[in-house]
Amino acid sequence: MAKMDPTVQQQIIEQITTQITASLQLQQQEHMKKMQEELDKMRELLGKRNNESDSEGGNEDASKVSKTYNKTGFDYSSSSKNPTLPMINRGKPPPFDGIRYTDWAHRMKLHLIVVRC
């Protein structure tokens, strides 16, 4: 094989780099154009939906619309003052699986609290 002059090699590398860069920029521009078209279609659809919902609601002024509230009372008997703790085994401590340290640390703290009581 014949050896190439380093300047010729550098020129070839620069030409290839320029061609690849131009090709990638063109692809990116085409992709951005497609995305912009899809975004415009979505905006158009949302605009149509908003116009339809506005026309269904009528042309009432927001200040004239009266608000009605539900007069059903809240059932306080279902809520308790003492939140229930998760079930903790008083025997063996929770095993560490090597993946979720924070979960294990939380379970270990609860285990130590329960065992101490």
PDB file as gemmi writes it, atoms N, CA and C in Angstrom:
CRYST1    1.000    1.000    1.000  90.00  90.00  90.00 P 1                      
ATOM      1  N   MET A   1       0.827  -1.175   0.000  1.00  0.00           N  
ATOM      2  CA  MET A   1       0.000   0.000   0.000  1.00  0.00           C  
ATOM      3  C   MET A   1       0.874   1.242   0.000  1.00  0.00           C  
ATOM      4  N   ALA A   2       0.388   2.205  -0.748  1.00  0.00           N  
ATOM      5  CA  ALA A   2       1.121   3.471  -0.798  1.00  0.00           C  
ATOM      6  C   ALA A   2       0.679   4.335   0.377  1.00  0.00           C  
ATOM      7  N   LYS A   3       1.647   4.975   0.984  1.00  0.00           N  
ATOM      8  CA  LYS A   3       1.332   5.847   2.110  1.00  0.00           C  
ATOM      9  C   LYS A   3       0.839   7.185   1.590  1.00  0.00           C  
ATOM     10  N   MET A   4      -0.172   7.728   2.308  1.00  0.00           N  
ATOM     11  CA  MET A   4      -0.711   9.036   1.932  1.00  0.00           C  
ATOM     12  C   MET A   4      -0.011  10.120   2.718  1.00  0.00           C  
ATOM     13  N   ASP A   5      -0.024  11.230   2.098  1.00  0.00           N  
ATOM     14  CA  ASP A   5       0.530  12.411   2.751  1.00  0.00           C  
ATOM     15  C   ASP A   5      -0.408  12.794   3.906  1.00  0.00           C  
ATOM     16  N   PRO A   6       0.109  13.148   5.062  1.00  0.00           N  
ATOM     17  CA  PRO A   6      -0.755  13.503   6.210  1.00  0.00           C  
ATOM     18  C   PRO A   6      -1.695  14.666   5.915  1.00  0.00           C  
ATOM     19  N   THR A   7      -1.293  15.608   5.106  1.00  0.00           N  
ATOM     20  CA  THR A   7      -2.184  16.725   4.785  1.00  0.00           C  
ATOM     21  C   THR A   7      -3.353  16.252   3.936  1.00  0.00           C  
ATOM     22  N   VAL A   8      -3.092  15.290   3.033  1.00  0.00           N  
ATOM     23  CA  VAL A   8      -4.171  14.735   2.200  1.00  0.00           C  
ATOM     24  C   VAL A   8      -5.136  13.959   3.092  1.00  0.00           C  
ATOM     25  N   GLN A   9      -4.599  13.188   4.013  1.00  0.00           N  
ATOM     26  CA  GLN A   9      -5.453  12.444   4.939  1.00  0.00           C  
ATOM     27  C   GLN A   9      -6.330  13.407   5.742  1.00  0.00           C  
ATOM     28  N   GLN A  10      -5.743  14.485   6.220  1.00  0.00           N  
ATOM     29  CA  GLN A  10      -6.484  15.459   7.013  1.00  0.00           C  
ATOM     30  C   GLN A  10      -7.584  16.103   6.171  1.00  0.00           C  
ATOM     31  N   GLN A  11      -7.299  16.389   4.895  1.00  0.00           N  
ATOM     32  CA  GLN A  11      -8.312  16.985   4.016  1.00  0.00           C  
ATOM     33  C   GLN A  11      -9.463  16.011   3.786  1.00  0.00           C  
ATOM     34  N   ILE A  12      -9.134  14.733   3.582  1.00  0.00           N  
ATOM     35  CA  ILE A  12     -10.175  13.724   3.376  1.00  0.00           C  
ATOM     36  C   ILE A  12     -11.044  13.601   4.628  1.00  0.00           C  
ATOM     37  N   ILE A  13     -10.415  13.584   5.782  1.00  0.00           N  
ATOM     38  CA  ILE A  13     -11.154  13.495   7.050  1.00  0.00           C  
ATOM     39  C   ILE A  13     -12.078  14.698   7.214  1.00  0.00           C  
ATOM     40  N   GLU A  14     -11.588  15.879   6.894  1.00  0.00           N  
ATOM     41  CA  GLU A  14     -12.407  17.086   7.009  1.00  0.00           C  
ATOM     42  C   GLU A  14     -13.581  17.051   6.032  1.00  0.00           C  
ATOM     43  N   GLN A  15     -13.371  16.549   4.814  1.00  0.00           N  
ATOM     44  CA  GLN A  15     -14.454  16.443   3.834  1.00  0.00           C  
ATOM     45  C   GLN A  15     -15.522  15.472   4.316  1.00  0.00           C  
ATOM     46  N   ILE A  16     -15.102  14.329   4.810  1.00  0.00           N  
ATOM     47  CA  ILE A  16     -16.053  13.332   5.303  1.00  0.00           C  
ATOM     48  C   ILE A  16     -16.820  13.890   6.504  1.00  0.00           C  
ATOM     49  N   THR A  17     -16.114  14.549   7.407  1.00  0.00           N  
ATOM     50  CA  THR A  17     -16.755  15.140   8.578  1.00  0.00           C  
ATOM     51  C   THR A  17     -17.771  16.185   8.161  1.00  0.00           C  
ATOM     52  N   THR A  18     -17.430  16.993   7.169  1.00  0.00           N  
ATOM     53  CA  THR A  18     -18.347  18.022   6.686  1.00  0.00           C  
ATOM     54  C   THR A  18     -19.585  17.394   6.070  1.00  0.00           C  
ATOM     55  N   GLN A  19     -19.399  16.353   5.277  1.00  0.00           N  
ATOM     56  CA  GLN A  19     -20.528  15.669   4.648  1.00  0.00           C  
ATOM     57  C   GLN A  19     -21.442  15.031   5.701  1.00  0.00           C  
ATOM     58  N   ILE A  20     -20.853  14.381   6.669  1.00  0.00           N  
ATOM     59  CA  ILE A  20     -21.656  13.735   7.724  1.00  0.00           C  
ATOM     60  C   ILE A  20     -22.405  14.783   8.532  1.00  0.00           C  
ATOM     61  N   THR A  21     -21.745  15.875   8.872  1.00  0.00           N  
ATOM     62  CA  THR A  21     -22.386  16.941   9.634  1.00  0.00           C  
ATOM     63  C   THR A  21     -23.550  17.533   8.858  1.00  0.00           C  
ATOM     64  N   ALA A  22     -23.356  17.771   7.573  1.00  0.00           N  
ATOM     65  CA  ALA A  22     -24.427  18.324   6.736  1.00  0.00           C  
ATOM     66  C   ALA A  22     -25.590  17.360   6.651  1.00  0.00           C  
ATOM     67  N   SER A  23     -25.293  16.078   6.502  1.00  0.00           N  
ATOM     68  CA  SER A  23     -26.350  15.074   6.426  1.00  0.00           C  
ATOM     69  C   SER A  23     -27.135  15.004   7.725  1.00  0.00           C  
ATOM     70  N   LEU A  24     -26.440  15.026   8.854  1.00  0.00           N  
ATOM     71  CA  LEU A  24     -27.114  14.981  10.156  1.00  0.00           C  
ATOM     72  C   LEU A  24     -27.960  16.223  10.396  1.00  0.00           C  
ATOM     73  N   GLN A  25     -27.458  17.380   9.984  1.00  0.00           N  
ATOM     74  CA  GLN A  25     -28.232  18.608  10.144  1.00  0.00           C  
ATOM     75  C   GLN A  25     -29.489  18.569   9.301  1.00  0.00           C  
ATOM     76  N   LEU A  26     -29.399  18.033   8.092  1.00  0.00           N  
ATOM     77  CA  LEU A  26     -30.560  17.911   7.224  1.00  0.00           C  
ATOM     78  C   LEU A  26     -31.588  16.967   7.834  1.00  0.00           C  
ATOM     79  N   GLN A  27     -31.128  15.841   8.350  1.00  0.00           N  
ATOM     80  CA  GLN A  27     -32.038  14.893   8.998  1.00  0.00           C  
ATOM     81  C   GLN A  27     -32.709  15.526  10.206  1.00  0.00           C  
ATOM     82  N   GLN A  28     -31.943  16.270  10.972  1.00  0.00           N  
ATOM     83  CA  GLN A  28     -32.496  16.917  12.157  1.00  0.00           C  
ATOM     84  C   GLN A  28     -33.535  17.963  11.761  1.00  0.00           C  
ATOM     85  N   GLN A  29     -33.275  18.717  10.712  1.00  0.00           N  
ATOM     86  CA  GLN A  29     -34.228  19.720  10.253  1.00  0.00           C  
ATOM     87  C   GLN A  29     -35.522  19.063   9.774  1.00  0.00           C  
ATOM     88  N   GLU A  30     -35.409  17.947   9.051  1.00  0.00           N  
ATOM     89  CA  GLU A  30     -36.593  17.231   8.589  1.00  0.00           C  
ATOM     90  C   GLU A  30     -37.392  16.693   9.767  1.00  0.00           C  
ATOM     91  N   HIS A  31     -36.685  16.151  10.747  1.00  0.00           N  
ATOM     92  CA  HIS A  31     -37.362  15.616  11.926  1.00  0.00           C  
ATOM     93  C   HIS A  31     -38.065  16.735  12.698  1.00  0.00           C  
ATOM     94  N   MET A  32     -37.398  17.869  12.837  1.00  0.00           N  
ATOM     95  CA  MET A  32     -38.004  19.004  13.540  1.00  0.00           C  
ATOM     96  C   MET A  32     -39.232  19.518  12.784  1.00  0.00           C  
ATOM     97  N   LYS A  33     -39.170  19.510  11.458  1.00  0.00           N  
ATOM     98  CA  LYS A  33     -40.301  19.957  10.650  1.00  0.00           C  
ATOM     99  C   LYS A  33     -41.494  19.028  10.858  1.00  0.00           C  
ATOM    100  N   LYS A  34     -41.249  17.719  10.869  1.00  0.00           N  
ATOM    101  CA  LYS A  34     -42.326  16.755  11.110  1.00  0.00           C  
ATOM    102  C   LYS A  34     -42.923  16.940  12.503  1.00  0.00           C  
ATOM    103  N   MET A  35     -42.067  17.139  13.485  1.00  0.00           N  
ATOM    104  CA  MET A  35     -42.555  17.336  14.849  1.00  0.00           C  
ATOM    105  C   MET A  35     -43.380  18.618  14.957  1.00  0.00           C  
ATOM    106  N   GLN A  36     -42.948  19.667  14.272  1.00  0.00           N  
ATOM    107  CA  GLN A  36     -43.680  20.924  14.295  1.00  0.00           C  
ATOM    108  C   GLN A  36     -45.046  20.756  13.640  1.00  0.00           C  
ATOM    109  N   GLU A  37     -45.111  19.997  12.537  1.00  0.00           N  
ATOM    110  CA  GLU A  37     -46.384  19.745  11.878  1.00  0.00           C  
ATOM    111  C   GLU A  37     -47.328  18.968  12.794  1.00  0.00           C  
ATOM    112  N   GLU A  38     -46.805  17.961  13.483  1.00  0.00           N  
ATOM    113  CA  GLU A  38     -47.630  17.198  14.414  1.00  0.00           C  
ATOM    114  C   GLU A  38     -48.108  18.084  15.558  1.00  0.00           C  
ATOM    115  N   LEU A  39     -47.249  18.939  16.053  1.00  0.00           N  
ATOM    116  CA  LEU A  39     -47.619  19.849  17.121  1.00  0.00           C  
ATOM    117  C   LEU A  39     -48.713  20.814  16.657  1.00  0.00           C  
ATOM    118  N   ASP A  40     -48.594  21.318  15.439  1.00  0.00           N  
ATOM    119  CA  ASP A  40     -49.610  22.216  14.896  1.00  0.00           C  
ATOM    120  C   ASP A  40     -50.957  21.497  14.771  1.00  0.00           C  
ATOM    121  N   LYS A  41     -50.924  20.231  14.333  1.00  0.00           N  
ATOM    122  CA  LYS A  41     -52.169  19.456  14.229  1.00  0.00           C  
ATOM    123  C   LYS A  41     -52.799  19.272  15.605  1.00  0.00           C  
ATOM    124  N   MET A  42     -51.984  18.973  16.602  1.00  0.00           N  
ATOM    125  CA  MET A  42     -52.498  18.779  17.954  1.00  0.00           C  
ATOM    126  C   MET A  42     -53.097  20.074  18.502  1.00  0.00           C  
ATOM    127  N   ARG A  43     -52.429  21.182  18.249  1.00  0.00           N  
ATOM    128  CA  ARG A  43     -52.958  22.469  18.701  1.00  0.00           C  
ATOM    129  C   ARG A  43     -54.286  22.771  18.019  1.00  0.00           C  
ATOM    130  N   GLU A  44     -54.372  22.460  16.741  1.00  0.00           N  
ATOM    131  CA  GLU A  44     -55.600  22.697  16.002  1.00  0.00           C  
ATOM    132  C   GLU A  44     -56.738  21.858  16.578  1.00  0.00           C  
ATOM    133  N   LEU A  45     -56.454  20.569  16.861  1.00  0.00           N  
ATOM    134  CA  LEU A  45     -57.478  19.710  17.452  1.00  0.00           C  
ATOM    135  C   LEU A  45     -57.904  20.205  18.822  1.00  0.00           C  
ATOM    136  N   LEU A  46     -56.935  20.610  19.631  1.00  0.00           N  
ATOM    137  CA  LEU A  46     -57.277  21.124  20.956  1.00  0.00           C  
ATOM    138  C   LEU A  46     -58.084  22.410  20.853  1.00  0.00           C  
ATOM    139  N   GLY A  47     -57.751  23.239  19.888  1.00  0.00           N  
ATOM    140  CA  GLY A  47     -58.511  24.466  19.682  1.00  0.00           C  
ATOM    141  C   GLY A  47     -59.947  24.169  19.299  1.00  0.00           C  
ATOM    142  N   LYS A  48     -60.148  23.171  18.443  1.00  0.00           N  
ATOM    143  CA  LYS A  48     -61.502  22.782  18.057  1.00  0.00           C  
ATOM    144  C   LYS A  48     -62.268  22.255  19.258  1.00  0.00           C  
ATOM    145  N   ARG A  49     -61.617  21.428  20.068  1.00  0.00           N  
ATOM    146  CA  ARG A  49     -62.286  20.876  21.251  1.00  0.00           C  
ATOM    147  C   ARG A  49     -62.657  21.982  22.229  1.00  0.00           C  
ATOM    148  N   ASN A  50     -61.769  22.940  22.420  1.00  0.00           N  
ATOM    149  CA  ASN A  50     -62.067  24.042  23.327  1.00  0.00           C  
ATOM    150  C   ASN A  50     -63.221  24.883  22.805  1.00  0.00           C  
ATOM    151  N   ASN A  51     -63.257  25.108  21.501  1.00  0.00           N  
ATOM    152  CA  ASN A  51     -64.351  25.878  20.913  1.00  0.00           C  
ATOM    153  C   ASN A  51     -65.668  25.131  21.055  1.00  0.00           C  
ATOM    154  N   GLU A  52     -65.644  23.792  20.880  1.00  0.00           N  
ATOM    155  CA  GLU A  52     -66.856  23.001  21.032  1.00  0.00           C  
ATOM    156  C   GLU A  52     -67.351  23.036  22.467  1.00  0.00           C  
ATOM    157  N   SER A  53     -66.440  22.920  23.424  1.00  0.00           N  
ATOM    158  CA  SER A  53     -66.855  22.936  24.828  1.00  0.00           C  
ATOM    159  C   SER A  53     -67.363  24.312  25.221  1.00  0.00           C  
ATOM    160  N   ASP A  54     -66.801  25.380  24.649  1.00  0.00           N  
ATOM    161  CA  ASP A  54     -67.288  26.720  24.939  1.00  0.00           C  
ATOM    162  C   ASP A  54     -68.684  26.922  24.376  1.00  0.00           C  
ATOM    163  N   SER A  55     -68.931  26.390  23.197  1.00  0.00           N  
ATOM    164  CA  SER A  55     -70.250  26.569  22.591  1.00  0.00           C  
ATOM    165  C   SER A  55     -71.296  25.727  23.308  1.00  0.00           C  
ATOM    166  N   GLU A  56     -70.918  24.583  23.860  1.00  0.00           N  
ATOM    167  CA  GLU A  56     -71.861  23.763  24.609  1.00  0.00           C  
ATOM    168  C   GLU A  56     -72.236  24.420  25.926  1.00  0.00           C  
ATOM    169  N   GLY A  57     -71.307  25.081  26.540  1.00  0.00           N  
ATOM    170  CA  GLY A  57     -71.548  25.712  27.829  1.00  0.00           C  
ATOM    171  C   GLY A  57     -72.380  26.973  27.708  1.00  0.00           C  
ATOM    172  N   GLY A  58     -72.570  27.472  26.545  1.00  0.00           N  
ATOM    173  CA  GLY A  58     -73.321  28.694  26.355  1.00  0.00           C  
ATOM    174  C   GLY A  58     -72.433  29.907  26.546  1.00  0.00           C  
ATOM    175  N   ASN A  59     -73.028  31.058  26.387  1.00  0.00           N  
ATOM    176  CA  ASN A  59     -72.276  32.296  26.519  1.00  0.00           C  
ATOM    177  C   ASN A  59     -72.594  32.980  27.837  1.00  0.00           C  
ATOM    178  N   GLU A  60     -72.601  32.224  28.924  1.00  0.00           N  
ATOM    179  CA  GLU A  60     -72.924  32.776  30.223  1.00  0.00           C  
ATOM    180  C   GLU A  60     -71.688  33.463  30.797  1.00  0.00           C  
ATOM    181  N   ASP A  61     -71.933  34.542  31.476  1.00  0.00           N  
ATOM    182  CA  ASP A  61     -70.844  35.247  32.137  1.00  0.00           C  
ATOM    183  C   ASP A  61     -70.469  34.481  33.396  1.00  0.00           C  
ATOM    184  N   ALA A  62     -69.193  34.358  33.673  1.00  0.00           N  
ATOM    185  CA  ALA A  62     -68.724  33.572  34.813  1.00  0.00           C  
ATOM    186  C   ALA A  62     -69.222  34.146  36.135  1.00  0.00           C  
ATOM    187  N   SER A  63     -69.412  35.460  36.213  1.00  0.00           N  
ATOM    188  CA  SER A  63     -69.874  36.071  37.460  1.00  0.00           C  
ATOM    189  C   SER A  63     -71.347  35.786  37.715  1.00  0.00           C  
ATOM    190  N   LYS A  64     -72.125  35.470  36.694  1.00  0.00           N  
ATOM    191  CA  LYS A  64     -73.553  35.208  36.837  1.00  0.00           C  
ATOM    192  C   LYS A  64     -73.850  33.761  37.197  1.00  0.00           C  
ATOM    193  N   VAL A  65     -72.890  32.891  37.031  1.00  0.00           N  
ATOM    194  CA  VAL A  65     -73.100  31.480  37.297  1.00  0.00           C  
ATOM    195  C   VAL A  65     -73.076  31.261  38.805  1.00  0.00           C  
ATOM    196  N   SER A  66     -74.132  30.641  39.324  1.00  0.00           N  
ATOM    197  CA  SER A  66     -74.172  30.379  40.763  1.00  0.00           C  
ATOM    198  C   SER A  66     -73.526  29.035  41.037  1.00  0.00           C  
ATOM    199  N   LYS A  67     -72.844  28.968  42.156  1.00  0.00           N  
ATOM    200  CA  LYS A  67     -72.172  27.732  42.521  1.00  0.00           C  
ATOM    201  C   LYS A  67     -73.046  26.983  43.507  1.00  0.00           C  
ATOM    202  N   THR A  68     -73.182  25.684  43.280  1.00  0.00           N  
ATOM    203  CA  THR A  68     -73.930  24.859  44.219  1.00  0.00           C  
ATOM    204  C   THR A  68     -72.948  23.929  44.895  1.00  0.00           C  
ATOM    205  N   TYR A  69     -73.145  23.734  46.183  1.00  0.00           N  
ATOM    206  CA  TYR A  69     -72.248  22.900  46.956  1.00  0.00           C  
ATOM    207  C   TYR A  69     -73.003  21.686  47.474  1.00  0.00           C  
ATOM    208  N   ASN A  70     -72.287  20.629  47.663  1.00  0.00           N  
ATOM    209  CA  ASN A  70     -72.864  19.415  48.196  1.00  0.00           C  
ATOM    210  C   ASN A  70     -73.032  19.582  49.695  1.00  0.00           C  
ATOM    211  N   LYS A  71     -74.206  19.269  50.214  1.00  0.00           N  
ATOM    212  CA  LYS A  71     -74.455  19.448  51.633  1.00  0.00           C  
ATOM    213  C   LYS A  71     -74.355  18.138  52.407  1.00  0.00           C  
ATOM    214  N   THR A  72     -73.677  17.153  51.831  1.00  0.00           N  
ATOM    215  CA  THR A  72     -73.482  15.887  52.510  1.00  0.00           C  
ATOM    216  C   THR A  72     -72.381  16.054  53.537  1.00  0.00           C  
ATOM    217  N   GLY A  73     -72.634  15.591  54.758  1.00  0.00           N  
ATOM    218  CA  GLY A  73     -71.647  15.731  55.813  1.00  0.00           C  
ATOM    219  C   GLY A  73     -70.527  14.717  55.675  1.00  0.00           C  
ATOM    220  N   PHE A  74     -69.427  14.984  56.343  1.00  0.00           N  
ATOM    221  CA  PHE A  74     -68.290  14.087  56.319  1.00  0.00           C  
ATOM    222  C   PHE A  74     -68.434  13.074  57.442  1.00  0.00           C  
ATOM    223  N   ASP A  75     -68.153  11.822  57.145  1.00  0.00           N  
ATOM    224  CA  ASP A  75     -68.255  10.760  58.134  1.00  0.00           C  
ATOM    225  C   ASP A  75     -66.941  10.687  58.907  1.00  0.00           C  
ATOM    226  N   TYR A  76     -66.913  11.291  60.103  1.00  0.00           N  
ATOM    227  CA  TYR A  76     -65.695  11.337  60.899  1.00  0.00           C  
ATOM    228  C   TYR A  76     -65.397  10.011  61.601  1.00  0.00           C  
ATOM    229  N   SER A  77     -66.389   9.141  61.684  1.00  0.00           N  
ATOM    230  CA  SER A  77     -66.139   7.868  62.362  1.00  0.00           C  
ATOM    231  C   SER A  77     -65.179   6.984  61.581  1.00  0.00           C  
ATOM    232  N   SER A  78     -65.109   7.197  60.274  1.00  0.00           N  
ATOM    233  CA  SER A  78     -64.209   6.363  59.466  1.00  0.00           C  
ATOM    234  C   SER A  78     -62.753   6.792  59.621  1.00  0.00           C  
ATOM    235  N   SER A  79     -62.528   8.023  60.037  1.00  0.00           N  
ATOM    236  CA  SER A  79     -61.146   8.466  60.226  1.00  0.00           C  
ATOM    237  C   SER A  79     -60.762   8.237  61.684  1.00  0.00           C  
ATOM    238  N   SER A  80     -59.539   7.839  61.890  1.00  0.00           N  
ATOM    239  CA  SER A  80     -59.099   7.579  63.257  1.00  0.00           C  
ATOM    240  C   SER A  80     -57.974   8.521  63.620  1.00  0.00           C  
ATOM    241  N   LYS A  81     -57.801   8.745  64.911  1.00  0.00           N  
ATOM    242  CA  LYS A  81     -56.739   9.625  65.368  1.00  0.00           C  
ATOM    243  C   LYS A  81     -55.389   8.940  65.281  1.00  0.00           C  
ATOM    244  N   ASN A  82     -55.372   7.625  65.426  1.00  0.00           N  
ATOM    245  CA  ASN A  82     -54.121   6.880  65.391  1.00  0.00           C  
ATOM    246  C   ASN A  82     -53.977   6.211  64.028  1.00  0.00           C  
ATOM    247  N   PRO A  83     -53.082   6.704  63.196  1.00  0.00           N  
ATOM    248  CA  PRO A  83     -52.908   6.040  61.898  1.00  0.00           C  
ATOM    249  C   PRO A  83     -52.318   4.648  62.106  1.00  0.00           C  
ATOM    250  N   THR A  84     -52.735   3.737  61.275  1.00  0.00           N  
ATOM    251  CA  THR A  84     -52.261   2.367  61.423  1.00  0.00           C  
ATOM    252  C   THR A  84     -50.872   2.235  60.826  1.00  0.00           C  
ATOM    253  N   LEU A  85     -50.007   1.570  61.559  1.00  0.00           N  
ATOM    254  CA  LEU A  85     -48.657   1.307  61.071  1.00  0.00           C  
ATOM    255  C   LEU A  85     -48.669   0.037  60.238  1.00  0.00           C  
ATOM    256  N   PRO A  86     -47.745  -0.107  59.338  1.00  0.00           N  
ATOM    257  CA  PRO A  86     -47.696  -1.346  58.564  1.00  0.00           C  
ATOM    258  C   PRO A  86     -47.392  -2.531  59.470  1.00  0.00           C  
ATOM    259  N   MET A  87     -47.809  -3.696  59.040  1.00  0.00           N  
ATOM    260  CA  MET A  87     -47.579  -4.905  59.828  1.00  0.00           C  
ATOM    261  C   MET A  87     -46.076  -5.166  59.905  1.00  0.00           C  
ATOM    262  N   ILE A  88     -45.586  -5.294  61.127  1.00  0.00           N  
ATOM    263  CA  ILE A  88     -44.169  -5.528  61.353  1.00  0.00           C  
ATOM    264  C   ILE A  88     -44.014  -6.854  62.070  1.00  0.00           C  
ATOM    265  N   ASN A  89     -43.123  -7.686  61.581  1.00  0.00           N  
ATOM    266  CA  ASN A  89     -42.829  -8.959  62.224  1.00  0.00           C  
ATOM    267  C   ASN A  89     -41.963  -8.685  63.445  1.00  0.00           C  
ATOM    268  N   ARG A  90     -42.440  -9.117  64.613  1.00  0.00           N  
ATOM    269  CA  ARG A  90     -41.682  -8.850  65.840  1.00  0.00           C  
ATOM    270  C   ARG A  90     -40.523  -9.824  65.989  1.00  0.00           C  
ATOM    271  N   GLY A  91     -40.474 -10.835  65.151  1.00  0.00           N  
ATOM    272  CA  GLY A  91     -39.420 -11.827  65.273  1.00  0.00           C  
ATOM    273  C   GLY A  91     -38.143 -11.391  64.582  1.00  0.00           C  
ATOM    274  N   LYS A  92     -37.967 -11.868  63.381  1.00  0.00           N  
ATOM    275  CA  LYS A  92     -36.728 -11.608  62.643  1.00  0.00           C  
ATOM    276  C   LYS A  92     -36.747 -10.207  62.036  1.00  0.00           C  
ATOM    277  N   PRO A  93     -35.585  -9.568  61.949  1.00  0.00           N  
ATOM    278  CA  PRO A  93     -35.521  -8.264  61.278  1.00  0.00           C  
ATOM    279  C   PRO A  93     -35.712  -8.445  59.768  1.00  0.00           C  
ATOM    280  N   PRO A  94     -36.145  -7.393  59.078  1.00  0.00           N  
ATOM    281  CA  PRO A  94     -36.357  -7.519  57.634  1.00  0.00           C  
ATOM    282  C   PRO A  94     -35.039  -7.760  56.913  1.00  0.00           C  
ATOM    283  N   PRO A  95     -35.025  -8.689  55.972  1.00  0.00           N  
ATOM    284  CA  PRO A  95     -33.775  -8.966  55.242  1.00  0.00           C  
ATOM    285  C   PRO A  95     -33.481  -7.862  54.231  1.00  0.00           C  
ATOM    286  N   PHE A  96     -32.207  -7.606  54.029  1.00  0.00           N  
ATOM    287  CA  PHE A  96     -31.794  -6.613  53.028  1.00  0.00           C  
ATOM    288  C   PHE A  96     -31.562  -7.339  51.712  1.00  0.00           C  
ATOM    289  N   ASP A  97     -32.305  -6.941  50.674  1.00  0.00           N  
ATOM    290  CA  ASP A  97     -32.203  -7.617  49.376  1.00  0.00           C  
ATOM    291  C   ASP A  97     -31.101  -7.047  48.494  1.00  0.00           C  
ATOM    292  N   GLY A  98     -30.444  -5.997  48.925  1.00  0.00           N  
ATOM    293  CA  GLY A  98     -29.337  -5.429  48.170  1.00  0.00           C  
ATOM    294  C   GLY A  98     -29.755  -4.461  47.090  1.00  0.00           C  
ATOM    295  N   ILE A  99     -31.040  -4.153  46.988  1.00  0.00           N  
ATOM    296  CA  ILE A  99     -31.501  -3.284  45.902  1.00  0.00           C  
ATOM    297  C   ILE A  99     -32.054  -1.974  46.453  1.00  0.00           C  
ATOM    298  N   ARG A 100     -33.057  -2.057  47.322  1.00  0.00           N  
ATOM    299  CA  ARG A 100     -33.740  -0.859  47.799  1.00  0.00           C  
ATOM    300  C   ARG A 100     -33.334  -0.573  49.245  1.00  0.00           C  
ATOM    301  N   TYR A 101     -32.245   0.113  49.422  1.00  0.00           N  
ATOM    302  CA  TYR A 101     -31.716   0.382  50.758  1.00  0.00           C  
ATOM    303  C   TYR A 101     -32.661   1.267  51.571  1.00  0.00           C  
ATOM    304  N   THR A 102     -33.211   2.308  50.948  1.00  0.00           N  
ATOM    305  CA  THR A 102     -34.066   3.229  51.706  1.00  0.00           C  
ATOM    306  C   THR A 102     -35.306   2.529  52.233  1.00  0.00           C  
ATOM    307  N   ASP A 103     -35.904   1.647  51.430  1.00  0.00           N  
ATOM    308  CA  ASP A 103     -37.068   0.883  51.900  1.00  0.00           C  
ATOM    309  C   ASP A 103     -36.676  -0.022  53.057  1.00  0.00           C  
ATOM    310  N   TRP A 104     -35.550  -0.696  52.915  1.00  0.00           N  
ATOM    311  CA  TRP A 104     -35.096  -1.586  53.966  1.00  0.00           C  
ATOM    312  C   TRP A 104     -34.791  -0.810  55.249  1.00  0.00           C  
ATOM    313  N   ALA A 105     -34.155   0.353  55.103  1.00  0.00           N  
ATOM    314  CA  ALA A 105     -33.825   1.150  56.282  1.00  0.00           C  
ATOM    315  C   ALA A 105     -35.095   1.580  57.013  1.00  0.00           C  
ATOM    316  N   HIS A 106     -36.123   1.952  56.261  1.00  0.00           N  
ATOM    317  CA  HIS A 106     -37.391   2.340  56.864  1.00  0.00           C  
ATOM    318  C   HIS A 106     -38.014   1.154  57.602  1.00  0.00           C  
ATOM    319  N   ARG A 107     -38.031  -0.011  56.961  1.00  0.00           N  
ATOM    320  CA  ARG A 107     -38.583  -1.209  57.604  1.00  0.00           C  
ATOM    321  C   ARG A 107     -37.776  -1.582  58.843  1.00  0.00           C  
ATOM    322  N   MET A 108     -36.456  -1.420  58.776  1.00  0.00           N  
ATOM    323  CA  MET A 108     -35.614  -1.750  59.929  1.00  0.00           C  
ATOM    324  C   MET A 108     -35.899  -0.809  61.092  1.00  0.00           C  
ATOM    325  N   LYS A 109     -36.085   0.489  60.803  1.00  0.00           N  
ATOM    326  CA  LYS A 109     -36.408   1.433  61.872  1.00  0.00           C  
ATOM    327  C   LYS A 109     -37.732   1.061  62.532  1.00  0.00           C  
ATOM    328  N   LEU A 110     -38.731   0.728  61.707  1.00  0.00           N  
ATOM    329  CA  LEU A 110     -40.025   0.324  62.261  1.00  0.00           C  
ATOM    330  C   LEU A 110     -39.874  -0.953  63.078  1.00  0.00           C  
ATOM    331  N   HIS A 111     -39.086  -1.888  62.592  1.00  0.00           N  
ATOM    332  CA  HIS A 111     -38.863  -3.142  63.316  1.00  0.00           C  
ATOM    333  C   HIS A 111     -38.236  -2.860  64.680  1.00  0.00           C  
ATOM    334  N   LEU A 112     -37.227  -2.000  64.718  1.00  0.00           N  
ATOM    335  CA  LEU A 112     -36.575  -1.685  65.985  1.00  0.00           C  
ATOM    336  C   LEU A 112     -37.530  -0.988  66.957  1.00  0.00           C  
ATOM    337  N   ILE A 113     -38.392  -0.138  66.429  1.00  0.00           N  
ATOM    338  CA  ILE A 113     -39.378   0.546  67.281  1.00  0.00           C  
ATOM    339  C   ILE A 113     -40.342  -0.476  67.867  1.00  0.00           C  
ATOM    340  N   VAL A 114     -40.839  -1.392  67.015  1.00  0.00           N  
ATOM    341  CA  VAL A 114     -41.808  -2.385  67.474  1.00  0.00           C  
ATOM    342  C   VAL A 114     -41.175  -3.341  68.472  1.00  0.00           C  
ATOM    343  N   VAL A 115     -39.965  -3.783  68.233  1.00  0.00           N  
ATOM    344  CA  VAL A 115     -39.309  -4.732  69.116  1.00  0.00           C  
ATOM    345  C   VAL A 115     -39.039  -4.085  70.479  1.00  0.00           C  
ATOM    346  N   ARG A 116     -38.742  -2.828  70.485  1.00  0.00           N  
ATOM    347  CA  ARG A 116     -38.430  -2.131  71.722  1.00  0.00           C  
ATOM    348  C   ARG A 116     -39.660  -1.975  72.623  1.00  0.00           C  
ATOM    349  N   CYS A 117     -40.842  -1.897  72.022  1.00  0.00           N  
ATOM    350  CA  CYS A 117     -42.081  -1.710  72.802  1.00  0.00           C  
ATOM    351  C   CYS A 117     -42.465  -2.951  73.568  1.00  0.00           C  
TER     352      CYS A 117                                                      
END                                                                             
